[in-house]
């Protein structure tokens, strides 16, 4: 479990967490605001 506290691993986990957060945010925007998709597809 000590690898979780390694500096490089901590940075990788932070980057992955940021990517996941952005994906979740974008998917929520697209799911709850379908009008936005129509604006981009025209």
N, C-alpha and C positions, 0 to 999 in steps of 0.2 A: 504493500500500500504506500510505501515511501515515494514511489514514482509519481503519485498524484501531487506531491508537494515540490516536485522538481520545477525549476523556473521555466524551462522550455515547454514542459507538459502543461503547466499552468497557462502559458501563452496560447498554446494550441487549443486548450479547452475554452479559453475566452473567445478565440476567433470562431470556433465551431458554434458556441453559444450565440454569438452575434449573428452568424449566418442563419441559424435556426430561428432566432427572433425576427429577423427581417422576412424570412419566408412565411412565418406565421402571420405577421402583420400584413404582408401583401395578400395572402390568401383570404384573410378576414375582410380586407377592403374589397377584394373582388367578389366575395360571396355576399356581402351585405350591401354593396352598392353596384348592382348590375348595370346601371346607366353608364358607369365609367368605362366599361368594356365596349359599349356601343360607340363612345366617343373615339376610342383608339382604333376601332376596326373600320371606320368610315373612310 
